[in-house]
């Protein structure tokens, strides 16, 4: 069980207060890579436990993901 995932029903990234809607808005605004999303929202830059959920939301909003996106993760 992913306890961290259960603790963030409204915000995908609790440390930086980033919601699913925030991610959707940024992608609609033209963000094309995960690194750019992180730069604009600061999501995943705290404890980092949200990275899977944030990346999945990014992929769903873009309707695709590229392997190169994952290689740019700031971890
Ligand atoms: S919950 Fe996103 S960095 Fe901590």
py3Dmol code that shows the C-alpha trace and the ligand (Angstrom):
import py3Dmol

protein = """\
ATOM      1  CA  UNK A   1       0.000   0.000   0.000  1.00  0.00           C
ATOM      2  CA  UNK A   2       1.295   3.418  -0.961  1.00  0.00           C
ATOM      3  CA  UNK A   3       0.540   5.465   2.172  1.00  0.00           C
ATOM      4  CA  UNK A   4       1.940   8.626   0.610  1.00  0.00           C
ATOM      5  CA  UNK A   5      -0.574   8.304  -2.247  1.00  0.00           C
ATOM      6  CA  UNK A   6      -3.459   7.881   0.216  1.00  0.00           C
ATOM      7  CA  UNK A   7      -2.438  11.096   1.974  1.00  0.00           C
ATOM      8  CA  UNK A   8      -2.772  13.285  -1.097  1.00  0.00           C
ATOM      9  CA  UNK A   9      -6.376  13.060  -2.296  1.00  0.00           C
ATOM     10  CA  UNK A  10      -6.549  16.696  -3.439  1.00  0.00           C
ATOM     11  CA  UNK A  11      -2.967  17.710  -4.052  1.00  0.00           C
ATOM     12  CA  UNK A  12      -0.678  15.400  -5.956  1.00  0.00           C
ATOM     13  CA  UNK A  13       2.318  17.182  -4.467  1.00  0.00           C
ATOM     14  CA  UNK A  14       1.745  18.117  -0.846  1.00  0.00           C
ATOM     15  CA  UNK A  15       5.142  19.742  -0.336  1.00  0.00           C
ATOM     16  CA  UNK A  16       4.570  22.272  -3.105  1.00  0.00           C
ATOM     17  CA  UNK A  17       0.757  22.295  -3.094  1.00  0.00           C
ATOM     18  CA  UNK A  18       0.393  21.196  -6.706  1.00  0.00           C
ATOM     19  CA  UNK A  19      -2.949  19.717  -7.743  1.00  0.00           C
ATOM     20  CA  UNK A  20      -3.989  17.677 -10.749  1.00  0.00           C
ATOM     21  CA  UNK A  21      -5.679  20.799 -12.103  1.00  0.00           C
ATOM     22  CA  UNK A  22      -2.440  22.761 -11.734  1.00  0.00           C
ATOM     23  CA  UNK A  23      -0.686  20.158 -13.862  1.00  0.00           C
ATOM     24  CA  UNK A  24      -3.480  20.207 -16.455  1.00  0.00           C
ATOM     25  CA  UNK A  25      -3.325  24.001 -16.634  1.00  0.00           C
ATOM     26  CA  UNK A  26       0.449  24.049 -17.119  1.00  0.00           C
ATOM     27  CA  UNK A  27       0.271  21.404 -19.855  1.00  0.00           C
ATOM     28  CA  UNK A  28      -2.513  23.347 -21.592  1.00  0.00           C
ATOM     29  CA  UNK A  29      -0.223  26.354 -21.341  1.00  0.00           C
ATOM     30  CA  UNK A  30       2.364  24.666 -23.529  1.00  0.00           C
ATOM     31  CA  UNK A  31       4.684  22.657 -21.266  1.00  0.00           C
ATOM     32  CA  UNK A  32       6.081  19.784 -23.299  1.00  0.00           C
ATOM     33  CA  UNK A  33       8.536  18.005 -21.001  1.00  0.00           C
ATOM     34  CA  UNK A  34       8.362  16.729 -17.441  1.00  0.00           C
ATOM     35  CA  UNK A  35      11.429  18.779 -16.553  1.00  0.00           C
ATOM     36  CA  UNK A  36       9.647  21.921 -17.732  1.00  0.00           C
ATOM     37  CA  UNK A  37       6.582  20.994 -15.665  1.00  0.00           C
ATOM     38  CA  UNK A  38       8.757  20.591 -12.572  1.00  0.00           C
ATOM     39  CA  UNK A  39      10.476  23.902 -13.266  1.00  0.00           C
ATOM     40  CA  UNK A  40       7.159  25.741 -13.575  1.00  0.00           C
ATOM     41  CA  UNK A  41       5.301  24.107 -10.656  1.00  0.00           C
ATOM     42  CA  UNK A  42       8.136  22.944  -8.369  1.00  0.00           C
ATOM     43  CA  UNK A  43       6.164  19.674  -7.987  1.00  0.00           C
ATOM     44  CA  UNK A  44       8.373  16.769  -6.830  1.00  0.00           C
ATOM     45  CA  UNK A  45      11.130  19.096  -5.562  1.00  0.00           C
ATOM     46  CA  UNK A  46      10.393  18.562  -1.870  1.00  0.00           C
ATOM     47  CA  UNK A  47      10.348  15.054  -0.414  1.00  0.00           C
ATOM     48  CA  UNK A  48       9.972  13.521  -3.887  1.00  0.00           C
ATOM     49  CA  UNK A  49       7.445  10.843  -2.892  1.00  0.00           C
ATOM     50  CA  UNK A  50       4.875  12.262  -5.322  1.00  0.00           C
ATOM     51  CA  UNK A  51       6.954  11.786  -8.432  1.00  0.00           C
ATOM     52  CA  UNK A  52       5.066   8.741  -9.737  1.00  0.00           C
ATOM     53  CA  UNK A  53       1.666  10.420  -9.329  1.00  0.00           C
ATOM     54  CA  UNK A  54       2.846  13.716 -10.790  1.00  0.00           C
ATOM     55  CA  UNK A  55       4.485  11.991 -13.743  1.00  0.00           C
ATOM     56  CA  UNK A  56       1.373   9.869 -14.359  1.00  0.00           C
ATOM     57  CA  UNK A  57      -0.807  13.006 -14.319  1.00  0.00           C
ATOM     58  CA  UNK A  58       1.581  14.716 -16.719  1.00  0.00           C
ATOM     59  CA  UNK A  59       1.407  11.727 -19.068  1.00  0.00           C
ATOM     60  CA  UNK A  60      -2.379  11.608 -18.906  1.00  0.00           C
ATOM     61  CA  UNK A  61      -2.687  15.316 -19.641  1.00  0.00           C
ATOM     62  CA  UNK A  62      -0.347  15.027 -22.607  1.00  0.00           C
ATOM     63  CA  UNK A  63      -1.927  11.702 -23.628  1.00  0.00           C
ATOM     64  CA  UNK A  64       1.603  10.344 -24.051  1.00  0.00           C
ATOM     65  CA  UNK A  65       5.066  10.343 -22.540  1.00  0.00           C
ATOM     66  CA  UNK A  66       8.520   9.981 -23.909  1.00  0.00           C
ATOM     67  CA  UNK A  67      11.350   8.008 -22.342  1.00  0.00           C
ATOM     68  CA  UNK A  68      13.526  11.101 -22.605  1.00  0.00           C
ATOM     69  CA  UNK A  69      11.120  12.881 -20.254  1.00  0.00           C
ATOM     70  CA  UNK A  70      11.926  10.389 -17.487  1.00  0.00           C
ATOM     71  CA  UNK A  71      15.641  10.784 -18.104  1.00  0.00           C
ATOM     72  CA  UNK A  72      15.302  14.478 -17.266  1.00  0.00           C
ATOM     73  CA  UNK A  73      13.813  13.918 -13.809  1.00  0.00           C
ATOM     74  CA  UNK A  74      15.576  16.168 -11.310  1.00  0.00           C
ATOM     75  CA  UNK A  75      16.286  13.458  -8.719  1.00  0.00           C
TER      76      UNK A  75
END
"""
ligand_1 = """\
4
LIG
S 4.798 15.547 -1.938
Fe 5.693 16.367 -3.745
S 7.736 16.799 -3.202
Fe 6.824 16.068 -1.357
"""
view = py3Dmol.view(width=600, height=400)
view.addModel(protein, "pdb")
view.setStyle({"model": 0}, {"cartoon": {"style": "trace"}})
view.addModel(ligand_1, "xyz")
view.setStyle({"model": 1}, {"stick": {}})
view.zoomTo()
view.show()
